[in-house]
Amino acid sequence: MRSSATVKIFIVFLILLVGWFFIRVARLLFPILLIAIVIGLIWDWAYPKKGSDEFDDYEEL
């Protein structure tokens, strides 16, 4: 069964369109993801969880 040229052009167009959308979304999400990781690391460093340190069990003298 042979496909017409119009169908082939439409399929190639859809593949390129999906690829273009993927690249646009990836370019948008990459900086947002980096910002979220940096803020999370700073937050974790500035406000550590209680009991996360091995010395939390010792009372201050």
N, CA, C and O atoms as a GROMACS GRO file, in nm:
protein
  244
    1MET      N    1   0.085  -0.118   0.000
    1MET     CA    2   0.000   0.000   0.000
    1MET      C    3   0.089   0.124   0.000
    1MET      O    4   0.176   0.138   0.086
    2ARG      N    5   0.069   0.212  -0.094
    2ARG     CA    6   0.154   0.330  -0.108
    2ARG      C    7   0.082   0.451  -0.051
    2ARG      O    8  -0.038   0.470  -0.070
    3SER      N    9   0.159   0.533   0.018
    3SER     CA   10   0.103   0.656   0.073
    3SER      C   11   0.122   0.768  -0.028
    3SER      O   12   0.218   0.769  -0.105
    4SER      N   13   0.031   0.860  -0.025
    4SER     CA   14   0.044   0.974  -0.116
    4SER      C   15   0.148   1.072  -0.060
    4SER      O   16   0.184   1.065   0.057
    5ALA      N   17   0.194   1.161  -0.144
    5ALA     CA   18   0.294   1.259  -0.104
    5ALA      C   19   0.238   1.353   0.003
    5ALA      O   20   0.312   1.398   0.091
    6THR      N   21   0.109   1.383  -0.004
    6THR     CA   22   0.048   1.472   0.094
    6THR      C   23   0.054   1.411   0.233
    6THR      O   24   0.082   1.482   0.331
    7VAL      N   25   0.029   1.282   0.244
    7VAL     CA   26   0.033   1.215   0.374
    7VAL      C   27   0.176   1.215   0.428
    7VAL      O   28   0.197   1.238   0.547
    8LYS      N   29   0.273   1.189   0.341
    8LYS     CA   30   0.413   1.189   0.385
    8LYS      C   31   0.455   1.327   0.432
    8LYS      O   32   0.522   1.340   0.534
    9ILE      N   33   0.417   1.430   0.359
    9ILE     CA   34   0.450   1.568   0.398
    9ILE      C   35   0.385   1.600   0.532
    9ILE      O   36   0.448   1.663   0.617
   10PHE      N   37   0.261   1.558   0.552
   10PHE     CA   38   0.190   1.584   0.677
   10PHE      C   39   0.258   1.514   0.794
   10PHE      O   40   0.271   1.571   0.902
   11ILE      N   41   0.303   1.390   0.773
   11ILE     CA   42   0.371   1.315   0.880
   11ILE      C   43   0.503   1.382   0.916
   11ILE      O   44   0.535   1.397   1.034
   12VAL      N   45   0.580   1.423   0.815
   12VAL     CA   46   0.707   1.491   0.841
   12VAL      C   47   0.682   1.623   0.913
   12VAL      O   48   0.756   1.660   1.004
   13PHE      N   49   0.577   1.695   0.873
   13PHE     CA   50   0.542   1.821   0.938
   13PHE      C   51   0.508   1.798   1.085
   13PHE      O   52   0.553   1.874   1.171
   14LEU      N   53   0.431   1.695   1.115
   14LEU     CA   54   0.396   1.665   1.254
   14LEU      C   55   0.520   1.629   1.336
   14LEU      O   56   0.533   1.672   1.451
   15ILE      N   57   0.611   1.551   1.278
   15ILE     CA   58   0.733   1.514   1.350
   15ILE      C   59   0.816   1.638   1.381
   15ILE      O   60   0.866   1.653   1.493
   16LEU      N   61   0.831   1.726   1.283
   16LEU     CA   62   0.908   1.849   1.305
   16LEU      C   63   0.839   1.940   1.407
   16LEU      O   64   0.907   2.003   1.488
   17LEU      N   65   0.707   1.946   1.403
   17LEU     CA   66   0.633   2.029   1.497
   17LEU      C   67   0.649   1.978   1.640
   17LEU      O   68   0.670   2.057   1.732
   18VAL      N   69   0.638   1.848   1.659
   18VAL     CA   70   0.656   1.790   1.792
   18VAL      C   71   0.799   1.813   1.841
   18VAL      O   72   0.819   1.846   1.958
   19GLY      N   73   0.897   1.797   1.754
   19GLY     CA   74   1.036   1.824   1.791
   19GLY      C   75   1.058   1.969   1.830
   19GLY      O   76   1.129   1.998   1.926
   20TRP      N   77   0.996   2.059   1.756
   20TRP     CA   78   1.009   2.202   1.786
   20TRP      C   79   0.948   2.234   1.922
   20TRP      O   80   1.008   2.307   2.002
   21PHE      N   81   0.828   2.180   1.950
   21PHE     CA   82   0.766   2.202   2.081
   21PHE      C   83   0.851   2.144   2.193
   21PHE      O   84   0.864   2.205   2.299
   22PHE      N   85   0.909   2.026   2.170
   22PHE     CA   86   0.993   1.964   2.272
   22PHE      C   87   1.114   2.051   2.304
   22PHE      O   88   1.149   2.070   2.420
   23ILE      N   89   1.178   2.104   2.201
   23ILE     CA   90   1.295   2.190   2.221
   23ILE      C   91   1.255   2.318   2.294
   23ILE      O   92   1.327   2.363   2.383
   24ARG      N   93   1.141   2.377   2.258
   24ARG     CA   94   1.095   2.499   2.325
   24ARG      C   95   1.069   2.474   2.474
   24ARG      O   96   1.110   2.553   2.559
   25VAL      N   97   1.001   2.364   2.504
   25VAL     CA   98   0.969   2.332   2.644
   25VAL      C   99   1.097   2.301   2.721
   25VAL      O  100   1.112   2.344   2.835
   26ALA      N  101   1.190   2.227   2.660
   26ALA     CA  102   1.316   2.194   2.728
   26ALA      C  103   1.396   2.321   2.755
   26ALA      O  104   1.457   2.333   2.862
   27ARG      N  105   1.398   2.414   2.661
   27ARG     CA  106   1.472   2.539   2.682
   27ARG      C  107   1.407   2.623   2.792
   27ARG      O  108   1.476   2.700   2.859
   28LEU      N  109   1.278   2.610   2.811
   28LEU     CA  110   1.209   2.683   2.917
   28LEU      C  111   1.229   2.616   3.053
   28LEU      O  112   1.252   2.684   3.153
   29LEU      N  113   1.221   2.484   3.056
   29LEU     CA  114   1.226   2.412   3.183
   29LEU      C  115   1.368   2.401   3.240
   29LEU      O  116   1.383   2.394   3.362
   30PHE      N  117   1.470   2.401   3.156
   30PHE     CA  118   1.607   2.384   3.205
   30PHE      C  119   1.648   2.494   3.303
   30PHE      O  120   1.698   2.461   3.410
   31PRO      N  121   1.629   2.623   3.272
   31PRO     CA  122   1.666   2.726   3.370
   31PRO      C  123   1.580   2.722   3.496
   31PRO      O  124   1.629   2.746   3.606
   32ILE      N  125   1.452   2.690   3.480
   32ILE     CA  126   1.363   2.682   3.596
   32ILE      C  127   1.408   2.569   3.688
   32ILE      O  128   1.407   2.583   3.810
   33LEU      N  129   1.448   2.457   3.630
   33LEU     CA  130   1.495   2.343   3.708
   33LEU      C  131   1.625   2.378   3.781
   33LEU      O  132   1.641   2.342   3.897
   34LEU      N  133   1.716   2.446   3.714
   34LEU     CA  134   1.840   2.487   3.780
   34LEU      C  135   1.814   2.583   3.895
   34LEU      O  136   1.874   2.570   4.002
   35ILE      N  137   1.724   2.678   3.876
   35ILE     CA  138   1.691   2.773   3.982
   35ILE      C  139   1.630   2.699   4.101
   35ILE      O  140   1.663   2.729   4.216
   36ALA      N  141   1.541   2.603   4.075
   36ALA     CA  142   1.478   2.527   4.182
   36ALA      C  143   1.582   2.446   4.261
   36ALA      O  144   1.573   2.437   4.384
   37ILE      N  145   1.678   2.386   4.192
   37ILE     CA  146   1.781   2.308   4.260
   37ILE      C  147   1.868   2.398   4.347
   37ILE      O  148   1.898   2.364   4.462
   38VAL      N  149   1.908   2.513   4.294
   38VAL     CA  150   1.993   2.605   4.371
   38VAL      C  151   1.918   2.657   4.494
   38VAL      O  152   1.975   2.660   4.603
   39ILE      N  153   1.792   2.696   4.478
   39ILE     CA  154   1.714   2.745   4.592
   39ILE      C  155   1.695   2.634   4.694
   39ILE      O  156   1.703   2.660   4.815
   40GLY      N  157   1.670   2.512   4.649
   40GLY     CA  158   1.656   2.400   4.741
   40GLY      C  159   1.783   2.372   4.820
   40GLY      O  160   1.777   2.345   4.940
   41LEU      N  161   1.898   2.379   4.754
   41LEU     CA  162   2.024   2.357   4.824
   41LEU      C  163   2.052   2.467   4.926
   41LEU      O  164   2.096   2.440   5.037
   42ILE      N  165   2.026   2.592   4.888
   42ILE     CA  166   2.046   2.704   4.981
   42ILE      C  167   1.951   2.692   5.100
   42ILE      O  168   1.991   2.714   5.214
   43TRP      N  169   1.825   2.656   5.073
   43TRP     CA  170   1.726   2.642   5.178
   43TRP      C  171   1.768   2.530   5.274
   43TRP      O  172   1.759   2.546   5.396
   44ASP      N  173   1.814   2.418   5.219
   44ASP     CA  174   1.855   2.306   5.302
   44ASP      C  175   1.978   2.342   5.386
   44ASP      O  176   1.990   2.299   5.500
   45TRP      N  177   2.068   2.420   5.329
   45TRP     CA  178   2.187   2.463   5.402
   45TRP      C  179   2.152   2.564   5.511
   45TRP      O  180   2.207   2.559   5.621
   46ALA      N  181   2.060   2.657   5.482
   46ALA     CA  182   2.026   2.763   5.577
   46ALA      C  183   1.936   2.713   5.690
   46ALA      O  184   1.949   2.757   5.804
   47TYR      N  185   1.846   2.621   5.659
   47TYR     CA  186   1.750   2.570   5.758
   47TYR      C  187   1.758   2.418   5.762
   47TYR      O  188   1.671   2.351   5.706
   48PRO      N  189   1.860   2.362   5.826
   48PRO     CA  190   1.870   2.215   5.830
   48PRO      C  191   1.758   2.155   5.914
   48PRO      O  192   1.707   2.218   6.007
   49LYS      N  193   1.723   2.032   5.880
   49LYS     CA  194   1.618   1.962   5.956
   49LYS      C  195   1.670   1.928   6.094
   49LYS      O  196   1.789   1.903   6.113
   50LYS      N  197   1.580   1.928   6.191
   50LYS     CA  198   1.616   1.890   6.327
   50LYS      C  199   1.647   1.741   6.327
   50LYS      O  200   1.570   1.661   6.273
   51GLY      N  201   1.759   1.704   6.386
   51GLY     CA  202   1.796   1.563   6.392
   51GLY      C  203   1.876   1.517   6.272
   51GLY      O  204   1.908   1.398   6.261
   52SER      N  205   1.908   1.607   6.181
   52SER     CA  206   1.984   1.566   6.064
   52SER      C  207   2.134   1.566   6.091
   52SER      O  208   2.212   1.515   6.010
   53ASP      N  209   2.173   1.622   6.203
   53ASP     CA  210   2.316   1.630   6.237
   53ASP      C  211   2.346   1.522   6.341
   53ASP      O  212   2.264   1.496   6.429
   54GLU      N  213   2.463   1.460   6.330
   54GLU     CA  214   2.497   1.354   6.425
   54GLU      C  215   2.521   1.408   6.565
   54GLU      O  216   2.517   1.332   6.662
   55PHE      N  217   2.546   1.539   6.578
   55PHE     CA  218   2.572   1.599   6.708
   55PHE      C  219   2.446   1.655   6.774
   55PHE      O  220   2.455   1.713   6.883
   56ASP      N  221   2.330   1.641   6.711
   56ASP     CA  222   2.206   1.693   6.770
   56ASP      C  223   2.166   1.619   6.897
   56ASP      O  224   2.091   1.672   6.979
   57ASP      N  225   2.217   1.496   6.915
   57ASP     CA  226   2.178   1.418   7.032
   57ASP      C  227   2.248   1.466   7.159
   57ASP      O  228   2.200   1.439   7.269
   58TYR      N  229   2.359   1.537   7.145
   58TYR     CA  230   2.433   1.583   7.262
   58TYR      C  231   2.375   1.714   7.313
   58TYR      O  232   2.341   1.804   7.236
   59GLU      N  233   2.365   1.723   7.446
   59GLU     CA  234   2.315   1.847   7.506
   59GLU      C  235   2.429   1.947   7.516
   59GLU      O  236   2.545   1.910   7.533
   60GLU      N  237   2.393   2.074   7.505
   60GLU     CA  238   2.495   2.177   7.520
   60GLU      C  239   2.528   2.192   7.668
   60GLU      O  240   2.440   2.185   7.753
   61LEU      N  241   2.655   2.211   7.698
   61LEU     CA  242   2.698   2.225   7.837
   61LEU      C  243   2.694   2.368   7.882
   61LEU      O  244   2.728   2.398   7.996
   0.00000   0.00000   0.00000
